[in-house]
Amino acid sequence: MNLLVTPVLVVLIGLFVRSRLIATLLYLVIEAILFTFQTLAVLLGWMAGEGGFGGATEQGAFGPAPTGFPLKFDEGEFWAYGLVNLGIMTIGVAIVVLIVTLRNRSRAKKNAVTVN
């Protein structure tokens, strides 16, 4: 979900918000909400034994589906999930800042040309 929504979100925010700070904060707030729902969906799917992407039931998001409490999970998968999402978020912030900067430069050039 995060990987699919991020490209659309960064372009829209980059094009419609003038301030880099506000654009970055808006992206991070929306990203936090999306990340929460994505994590909950992945966790509940894993706990239900639905598996990962494509419905693979033998191996879920964090290893085999749990059979009881306390939950046993693959710690490597846990850290990989966090690092991948951190990477997506970092790339999203960079693209938002880039789009806002380029748009502001273009607008400043256009204003400079019309003034002269």
N, C-alpha and C positions, 0 to 999 in steps of 0.2 A: 504494500500500500504506500509506504513511504517513498519507495523508488519510483512509483508511478505518478504520484501527486507532486513531488518536488519540482520537476522541470516546468510544469504548468504554473505552479505557485510562484517560483522565482521570477519567471518572465512577467507575470501579471503584476507582482509587487514592484519589480524593477521599473516597469513602464509607468505605473500610476502613482508611485510615491516619490516625492522629490528629494527628501532628506535621506542620506545614507543611514544615519542612526535610526530614524523611525522605520525605514524599510527593513533594516537588519532586525530590530526588535520585533516588528510585526511578523517577520518570517520565523523567528525563534519561538514566538508565542504559538503560532499556528503549528509549527513543527512539534512543539511539546505536546499539544493536544493530539495530533496525529500519531505521534510515537506512543503515547499512552494507550490509545485504542488499538494500535497495531500490536503492541506487546500483549495486551489482554487477549486479543484474538488468537495470537500464536500460543500463548500459555494455556488458554482454555482448550484449544484444539489439541495440543499435546497431551493435556491431562485427560481428555476424552478418548485418546487413542486414535484420533483421526490422522495422525502423522503430519508430514510436512507438505510442501508444495506438490500439487498433483495427486494428493490423497495417498501417498505411500504410507501404509499402515505399519510396516515392520520397523521403521526407524523414524521417530518423530523429530521435532525441532531440537530437542535437547537430549536425544538418546531414546531408548525404548520408553513406551508409555508407562507412567507410574502405576503401581498396583496397590499402593497404600502409603500411609504417612509414617515417617518423614519422607518427603519426596527425594528421590535419587535422580540426579541429572549429570550430564557430561559437562564438566566445568569449562572445557575447551570450547564447546558450542555456545555456552553462556557468554564467554568473553568475545568470541567471534561475532555473535549477534550485536553486542554493544559496540564493538569497533567498526563493524560495517555501517551501522546506523550513525555513528559519530562521523565517519567519513562522508556519508551522504549529506549530513547536516553541514559539515565544514565546506563541502563543495557548493552546497546551496547558498550559504552565506557569501562565499566568494563570488558566485555568479550574480547575486542580488547587488552587491557592492559594485561589481563591474558594469552591470546594466545601468544602474543609477548614475554612475560616474560618466559613462559614455553619453547617456542622454543629456546630462547637465552640460557636458562639454559641447555637444551639438547645439544645444539651445543657446549657450553663450556665444558660439561662433555665429549663429544666425542673428542674434541680437547685435553683435559687433558689426556685421556686414550691413544690416539695415540702418544703423546709426550713422555710419560713414556714408 
